[in-house]
Structures are given as C-alpha cells and as structure tokens.
C-alpha cells in the first residue's frame, strides 16, 4: 500500500511540489483514491496529500474500514480529516522529518502504524535540504 502513496509523492516532486503522497484503501486493500500534496501546483494551501486522496475516493457512507496511507506523518489538518470521517487506520511512511498528529490519532482509537521507511525519509530529507523555504512555508512551521 505504501508503494501507491510513495508513487504519488514522486509525481508531486516531479511536478515541482512537496513530495508527500497518500492513498485511501478499503479493508480488502483496494485503492479507493490517491493523491499528493498539490499546494504549489494548484495554488491551494488546503490541498494536502491526504485531502487529495480523500477527495479522489469520493463519498462513502462509512469510513471505519478504510486505511489512509501517507508518506509522512499527517499534520493536524489531515489528522482532523481522519477523525472527522472516522477513518479506522493510518499507515505512516515516516515520522522522522515531521512528527504530526499520529500520536493523537492513536490515543483516540485510530490504528496507527509508523514504518519509518528509508525511501520516504530520504525523499523528505533531500527535499527539505533543497527547498527549505517551501517546506517552512506551511508544513515545517507546524513542527516548531
């Protein structure tokens, strides 16, 4: 499942955006939606990867059996989306470069798995070093 989100992050990086990818899966492992952080590409500060994947998935009556997979620990905004819609599980590619709201999600009943995948860590470290102004424009500032 992480491969889908990672692929989206790579596309976002190639487009000149922030390399964070996400995908929403059903309980059987079928992709419902995929997305990437497109704040830069679309000029929309709310278009984070998890939001993009969630919107791509379309409406459902119930999200409890879904899994949000993201290459980076979800920020507070995206963590709120998970709680608001009752997404049952979150799979995090890495939380070394940014420790978002995944602890809060776990404390509130969401199943959280943090992989600290070396590919995800390396991609974000390289991006932050190359584009610190873009990183600290939004996402990195929340980690201070």
C-alpha positions in Angstrom: 0.0 0.0 0.0 2.8 2.4 0.8 4.1 2.0 -2.8 0.9 3.8 -4.1 1.4 6.7 -1.8 5.2 6.8 -2.5 4.5 6.9 -6.2 2.2 9.9 -5.7 4.9 11.7 -3.7 7.4 11.1 -6.5 4.9 12.6 -9.1 4.4 15.6 -6.8 8.2 16.1 -6.6 8.5 15.9 -10.4 5.7 18.5 -10.8 7.7 20.9 -8.6 5.6 20.4 -5.5 6.1 19.0 -2.0 6.8 15.2 -2.2 4.1 13.9 0.1 1.7 11.2 -1.2 -1.3 9.5 0.1 -3.9 6.8 -0.8 -7.1 5.7 0.8 -7.8 1.9 0.7 -10.7 -0.2 1.7 -10.4 -3.0 4.2 -9.7 -5.5 1.5 -6.7 -3.4 0.2 -8.4 -1.9 -2.8 -7.4 1.6 -3.7 -10.3 4.0 -3.3 -8.4 7.2 -4.0 -4.9 8.5 -4.4 -3.4 12.0 -4.1 -0.4 14.1 -3.4 0.3 17.4 -1.8 -0.5 19.9 -4.6 -0.4 23.2 -2.7 2.2 24.5 -5.1 0.8 23.1 -8.3 -2.8 24.3 -7.7 -2.0 27.4 -5.5 -4.3 25.9 -2.9 -2.9 25.8 0.7 -5.5 23.2 1.7 -4.6 20.6 -0.9 -2.6 18.3 1.3 -1.9 14.7 0.1 -4.4 13.1 2.4 -7.1 15.6 1.4 -6.4 15.0 -2.2 -6.6 11.2 -1.8 -9.8 11.5 0.3 -11.5 13.7 -2.3 -10.4 11.3 -5.1 -12.0 8.4 -3.3 -15.5 10.1 -3.4 -18.3 9.7 -1.0 -18.9 6.7 1.2 -21.5 6.1 3.9 -18.8 4.8 6.3 -15.1 5.1 6.6 -14.4 2.9 9.6 -12.9 0.1 7.5 -10.7 2.4 5.4 -6.9 2.9 5.7 -5.3 6.2 5.0 -1.7 5.6 3.8 0.6 8.6 3.7 4.3 9.0 3.2 4.6 11.5 6.0 3.0 11.7 9.5 -0.2 13.6 8.9 -0.3 17.3 10.0 -3.1 18.4 12.4 -5.3 19.4 9.5 -5.1 16.0 7.9 -5.3 14.2 11.3 -8.6 16.1 11.8 -9.9 14.8 8.5 -9.1 11.2 9.7 -11.0 11.8 12.9 -13.9 13.8 11.3 -14.7 11.0 8.9 -13.9 8.1 11.2 -11.1 6.6 9.1 -10.1 3.5 11.0 -6.4 3.1 10.3 -3.5 5.2 9.2 -0.2 3.8 7.8 2.6 6.4 8.0 5.6 6.1 5.7 7.8 8.1 8.0 7.7 10.4 11.1 11.4 11.3 11.4 11.3 14.5 9.4 7.9 15.6 10.8 6.0 14.3 13.8 2.4 15.3 13.1 -0.8 14.2 14.7 -0.4 10.4 14.6 0.0 10.0 18.3 -3.2 11.9 18.9 -5.0 9.7 16.4 -3.8 6.6 18.2 -4.9 8.0 21.5 -8.3 8.4 20.0 -8.9 4.9 18.7 -7.3 5.1 15.2 -5.0 2.2 14.4 -1.7 3.8 13.5 1.4 2.1 12.1 4.6 4.1 11.6 7.0 2.4 9.2 9.9 5.0 9.0 10.5 3.7 5.5 14.1 4.7 4.4 12.8 5.8 1.0 10.3 8.1 2.5 12.8 9.5 5.0 15.5 10.1 2.3 13.0 11.8 -0.1 11.9 14.3 2.6 15.4 15.0 3.9 16.6 15.7 0.4 13.6 17.9 -0.3 13.9 19.9 2.9 17.6 20.5 2.2 16.9 21.6 -1.3 13.7 23.6 -0.8 13.7 24.8 2.9 11.7 27.9 2.0 8.8 25.8 0.6 9.0 23.3 3.5 8.8 26.0 6.1 6.1 27.9 4.3 3.5 25.6 5.7 4.3 22.1 6.9 7.6 22.5 8.6 6.4 25.5 10.6 3.9 23.3 12.4 6.8 21.3 13.8 8.4 24.2 15.7 
